[in-house]
Structures are given as C-alpha cells and as structure tokens.
C-alpha cells in the first residue's frame, strides 16, 4: 500500500508540473503574458536543446557543478570537524563559539569583495565563498548531532575500553549522521546559489555568467534555459544525496518500514 501511495504521489506531482507547463504555454501563445520577458516552455526547451547540440552547455555546466561540489565538500568536512570539537570539548566550545557566532550572521555576498582581494577573480575565490556560506547548516547540525549522542552509548564505549578514534567512527559519527546529512542537504542548496552568484559578480565562466549575459542581451529563452538547468542540477544533487542517505542510514529506513 505504501509503495502504491508513493507512485500515486509521484504521478500527481508530474501531472501538476505538466499542467503548469501547459498553462504557461497557453498564456505565452495567446500573449496574455509577454513572450519577450516570459518565453514559452517550447522556446525555452528549444534554446536549451540548441545549447546542448552545439556543445555550448557542457563547459559552463561543468564549471558550475565543480565549484559547487568543491565548496560544499570543504564546508561539509570543516563543519563536521568543528561540530565534533565544539560538542565534545568545553574548552573548544568556549574558544570557538564566540568567533563563530560573530561570523555566522555575515551574509556570504558581503564576503565576496574580501575573497576577491584575497584570491583575485579566480575559482579559488568562488570556492572560498561557497564554503563560507554553506558551512553553517552542516556545522549547526553537527553540533546538534554530536551533542545528542546517548550517555548510555558513551558508557558502553568506556566499558569496552574503545579508543577515541573507534568511539568517534563507531558510535559518535553514526549517531550524529542523520543530523549531519540534514544539514548537508541545506548546505548543498546554498552552495549552488553561491556558485551562481560568484560567477555573476566575478565574471567567472559558468551557468551564472551565461544567465547574466543572456539577460543583458535580452535573449530570454537562453536565460530561462540556464535557470532550467540550475533547477535540474538542484533536483539531481538532492536526489543523489537522498540516495546516499538511504544507503548510509539503511537501518533507520528499515526500522521505519
């Protein structure tokens, strides 16, 4: 029954999306909305197909995905390490929390000029900004996850005389993993946003620059094609992370089933 309900939900979502596309096409074809600013889905998909066929899409797509991935990975590793330190050590918490509380409210866009001064108009600058902006969900989730490890598990690890390394990888990390992955999902979305923003502001090759150039030259089908590709990237990476979550937390989903 649950499987059939899932399929019905998916079919309903697909049907609703197709309805919105059809409505958009009809509104554009009848000039109820301006085709100059809101090109029809058919024109948008045609522009996207032309970019694919002519090989204009793959380079910018690879650049954007690469920046997003490296920045997100750096943020995830740093967030997990810092979260484990803050949750497991009162000294580390006292030293790091004031600095992190000061830096956390800073918008990532305000860091871009500083990053440009430090790294120039380079991919390193973009990766640094992405890592800065996407670390916070992972960090806060890691602190929550590592801080919520059961005291009984800590007592068991002490009774078994487990080393600190074994305690971390066999008890603390698996217990905190659901929270960490939840934070990583949010961080991944932020990483994609900041990849596009840095490409627009620093004129770096990528989908962000393509969208900006299309907007300046009023090539709205190309603009919407770029936005559509960003949606595809976000959807694909989200699905990949959900598949990883189901694999790493198989025990949790099995228990729910």
Secondary structure, 3 states (H helix, E strand, C coil): CHHHHHHHHHHHHHHHHHHHHHHHHHHHHCCCCCCCCCCCHHHHHHHHHHHHHCCCHHHHHHHHHHHHHHHHHHHHHHHHHHHHHHHHCHHHHHHHHHHHHHHHCCCHHHHHHHHHHHHCCCHHHHHHHHHHHHHHHHHHHHHHHHHCCCHHHHHHHHHCCCCHHHHHHHHHHHHHHHHHHHHHHHHHHHHHHHHHHHHHHHCCCCHHHHHHHHHHCCCHHHHHHHHHHHHHHHHHHHHHHHHHHHHHCHHHHHHHC
